[in-house]
Amino acid sequence: MQIIIGLLIIAIGAFCQSSSYVPINKVKDWGWESFWLTQGVFAYVLFPLLGALLTAPAGSSLLALYGAHPSESLMAMFFGMLWGIGGLTFGLSMRYLGVALGQSLALGTCAGLGTLLGPVFTGHFEKLTSAVIIGVIVTLAGIAIIGFAGAMKSASLSEEEKKKAVKDFNFTRGILVALLSGFMSACFAIGLDFGAPVAFEGSQPIFASLPATLLVTFGGFIINAGYCLFQNRKNHTWGDYGKTSLYANNIVFCALAGVLWYSQFFGLALGKGFLAGSATLLAFSWCILMALNVTFSNVWGIILKEWKGCNARTIWVLVVGLAVLVFSTFLPQLLEK
């Protein structure tokens, strides 16, 4: 029962993350860089800070905790900065491929590499059991099937239909950007592994990784903020922040996008606390989160009519890929028994 609860919590977080890009469509009259920076303040700093503060016992401070683990904290932040590069290109992957296919390819790459490279970089090779590796392979197979469905979509639709579903659709450019994004985004998982010792003594397992999560997201924020401010200067969009009449709308929707995005990692931390009895699922938890993110992103893709106009065969291939992904989240536990 504990495992089911843990998986359900992670699934809720994944659903929230996959929904986080919907509120951004409600932001009015701001350049991309302006709303991306604003939602980043909420997603990468404020909400992760609130999450980390939940773990601090009375009389303790986050700064003291980070000071007691300087090397682990710096490594977590460094890999967070690398992840920040992945976050920037992640938005481009959806621009060229749409929410469904863009997230699928980027998060699929992130799922496999994040699960495998974390233990490799930190020297915990014992986490890479056969059940975990098989689970990763099956997850990547599901991603590959969805990618094949995307290729079928690209081949079957006219240029006009592609642009109607995704305004800037470009399959080749989108594939390259999505793979780069996935590779760099996997650094988030590596950062969490390096930051694992950065936890308050006596913290409940469901909250233990939240201080490390803040380090990783803050590292990502540094990169994203620098790029957005550069774009503000380049595109002369500083005036966006002076449009006070838009604050009530834009800040609310940026905050909503931020809290939905952060929910995936808050849910991951809570879910892992319930998976503590299964070392295999703990090691595979990152892959579970990413697989569910892909699943729900494609559900949103269907809702947003990004697959409209595709033939029945393409839709069936997509459904098979989604089914494989859902199955992959349970497979390691089945193999462990």
N, C-alpha and C positions, 0 to 999 in steps of 0.2 A: 504493500500500500504506500509506503514511503517513496518508493521509486516512481510510482504512478503520479503521486503528488508533485514530486520534483520535475518530472517530464511535463506535467500540465503547467506548472509555473513558468518553465522555460518557453513552452509553446505560447503562453499568453504574452510574454515579453517579445517573442518573435512576431506575433501578430501586431503588436503595438509598433514595433520598428518598421514593419512592412507598410504600416498605415501612416508613417510619419511624414511621407512626402506629399500626402494629399492636402494637408493644411497649407503647404507652401503655395499651392495653386490659388489660394485666397489672398495672398499678399498682393497689394496694389501699388503700382507706380514706383516701384523700387527696382534698381538694377540687381542682377543676380548676386553680385558681390556684396551688396548692402544687406539683402535678406539672409544670405549665407552666413555672413559675419554675425548678424543679430541672432539667428537661431543657434549659431555655434556658442554664443555666450551662455545660452540656456542649456544646450545639449552637452557641451564639453566642459563647462566650468560650474555653473550654479547648481544644477541638479546633481552632478557627481559629487560636488562639495557637500550638499545636504545629505546625500547617501553616506559619504564617508563619516560625517559628523554623527550619524546614528550609531556608529560603532565605538565612539570615544567614551570611555568611562568617565565618571565625574572626576574633575581635577586633572584630566589628561588632555593633551593637545596633539593635533595632527603634525604640527611642525616638530614637536619633540619626537614623535614616532618616526618621522622621516629622517631626523637627525641621528637617530639611533641605528638606522639602516642606510647609511649614505650611498654605498655602492649599489645596493639593490634598487634604491629609489632613483638613482641617476640612470641606471640601465632601463628601468621601466619607463622613465620619461623619454629616454633616447629612442626606444622602440616605438613609443607613442608618436614621436616626431616623424619617424618613418611611416607609421600608419597614417599620419596626417596627409602625406603625399598621396596615399591610396584613397583617402577620403575625397580629395579634390578630383581625382580622375574618376572616382565612383560616380559623381554627378554627371560627368561627361558620358560615361557608358550608358546611362539611362537617357541622356539627350540623343544619342545616336541609335540606340536599340530599343528604347522604351523601358518602362518600369519592370515589366515581366522578364524579358530576355536580358536586359542590362544587369539587373540584380542577380539573375540566375547564374550568368557566367562569372561575374565578379565575385559573388559570394561563394560559388562553388569552388573556385580556385582558392579563395580565402579559407574555406572549410578544410580542404585537404592539407594545404601547406601549414595552416595554423595548428592543426592537430599534430602533425608530424614534426615540424621544426621546433616547437616549444620544448619538448623533451630533449631534442638533439642539442639545442643551444645551451640548455641548462644542465645537460649531462644526466638527465633522468631517463635513460634508455629503457628502464624496466617498465615504464608506462606504455611502451609500444608493444603491447601483447598482440598475438595473432588475431584476437577478436577485434581489437581496435583497428588494426591495419585492414582487415577484411571489411569492417564497417566503413572506413574511409574509401576503399575501392568501390563499394556499392554506392556510396554517396556520389562519388565522382561519375559513376556509370549513369546515375539518375540525372546529373547535371549534363552529361554528354547527350543523353536522349533529348533533354529539353533544348540543348543547343542545336541538335539535329532538326527538331521541330522548328526552331528559329530559321535555320537555313532553308527548310521547306517553305516557310512563310515568305522568305525573301525571294525565292525562286518563282513562287506562284502568283505573287501580287504585282500589279503594274506599279510604275513609279508614282503615279498619282494616288493609288490606294495606299502605298507605303507612307507617303507624306501625310495622307489623311489620318492614318493611325498614329504615326510618330512624325512630327513636323520635320525634324532634321535627320530622318532615318538614313544611316550609312552603315551597311553590314560589315564591310571590311574594316573601316576605321573603328567602328564600335567594338569589334572582336579584339583588336589590338589594345584598345584603351581598357576594356574590361579585364583582360588577362593581366595587364600591368597593375590595374587597380587591385585585383585579387591578390597578386603577389605581395604588394606593399601593405595591403590591409591585413594580411596574415601576421604582420608585426604586432598587432594588438594582442593576439594570443601569446606571442613570445614575451611581450612586455608584462602580461599578467603572470606568466610563469616566473620571470625574474623577480617580480614584485610579491610573490607568494609569501616570503617571510615578513613582509611589511604589514603586520597586523597587531592590534592591541592584544596584550596577554589576557586570556580568558574570554576573548570574543566568541560569540556564538558562531558556529560554522556557517550559518546562512548569511552572516554579515562580514565574514573574515576578509574577503577579497575586495571590499569596497574602497578601502584606502589606496590600494594598488590601482584600482580602476580610475580613481581621480588622477593619479600620476600619469597614466597612459593617455587619458583624454586631454589633460592639460598640455602634454607634449604635442598632441595633435592640434590643439587650439592654437599654439604658437605658430605652427606652419600655416594653418588656415587663415588666421588673422593677418599674418604678414602678407599672404597672397591677396586677400580681399582688400586690404588697405592699398596695396600696389595697384589693384584694378580700379579702386575708387579714384586714385590719382590719375591713372592712365585714361579712364573713361569720363573723367570730370563728373563723378556721381556723388561727390561729397554733399551736394545739396539734398540728397535723399534723406539724410539724417535730420535735416532742418524742416522737413514736411510734417510739422507737428499735428496737422489735422488728420494724418494717416496713422498716428501712433496707436489709437484705440483699436484699430483693425489689425495693423501689421504686427505690432508687438505681441498681441494676443495670439495670433496664428503662428508666429515664430516660436513663442513659448510653448504652445501646444505641440508643434513639431519637435521641439527640443525634449519635452518630457516623454513623448512617445518614443523618440529615438533612444533616449537613455534607458527606457524601460527594459530593453533587451538585456542590458548588462546588469541592471538591478535584479531582473528576473533570473539571469544566469547565476548570480551570486546566491540568491535564495534557493534556486533549484538545486545547486550543487550541495547545499547544506542537507537536503533530503536524499541526495545520492551518495552520501558519505559511506554507506555500507557496501557500495560497489566501486572498487578501484577502477574497473574497466569503464563504467559509465562516467566516472569523474574525468578520466583521461579523454573520453570521447565527447564530453559535454560541449566543447566548442563546436565540434562538427554537427552535433544535434541542433544547436542554436542556428548555425548557418543554413543547415538543410531546411529547417522550418521557416527561416527567413525567405528562402527561395520559394518554398511551397506557397506561403501566404502572398509573396510578391506577385506570383503568377495568378493567384486568385484575384488580386487587385487588377492585374493586367487584363483579365477576362471582364471584370466589372467595368473597367475604363475602355473596353472595346478595342484593345490593342491587337487582338487576334481576329477581329471582325473581317470577314471576307476570305478567310482561310478555308480550304476544303476540309471535309470530314476526316480524311486520313491524317492531315496535319494536327487536327485537334486530338485525335486518338493517340498520336505519338506524344503529344504534350501530356495527356492524362496518364499515359504509361510512365513517363518520366516523373511526374508528381507522385504516383503510387510507389515507385522505387525509392524516392526520397523519404516518404513517410515510413516505408518499411525499414529503411536504413537506420532510423532513429531507435528502433527496437532490436535490431539484429545483434549488436554486441551483447546485450543482456541474454538473448536466446542462446548465443554461442557460449556464454559463460557458464550456463547451467549444465 
